């Protein structure tokens, strides 16, 4: 059976996986970055099909998994991995994967939830996200270390209160989650906060990134990120 996931090689160290058969609204990017002492996996998709068998790491090399926020399309397969880091702010909710936090209920009656059944008899109404207690919590200023590169954790609320991102200050690589990406930004969920999102966008205007890999959409450079942030500020903050 062909894989549920599609896979794109971004560069020698970076692979992006996504779920082409899930509704575009919850089709998120999953990033696998190879480090010297550990690999990094940023977000884990919907959890409709097992993700862990798709992620190849050398024997004995740790795979550090970071959830950028607790929304369904980023944490579905988190429970499959032993090293689970995520936002300190929402840490308690990873223990239950409370649907009020993940919005898993929104998938239950989503029209066209999948364009291909993952298994015969599969129904979106049965969709559940298993609990995945965090083994490490991350907040502003913390560092995720792969040995040959270090990512600074940025807390970038707005889309969700718990949104975090990873920034390698040495070479400008940025994993932004849903704080910013090159597609329609979502700021009208029950836990979205437009004032916080405006502050996040202002902060991003000054972040010296080389390349950004977001939670959705194509990757972007610093110029494109500033365009996205400026456009958001223009339509939301009035200028
Ligand atoms: Zn989200």
Boltz pocket constraint, residues with backbone or C-beta under 6 A from the ligand:
constraints:
  - pocket:
      binder: B
      contacts: [[A, 69], [A, 71], [A, 159], [A, 160], [A, 178]]
      max_distance: 6.0
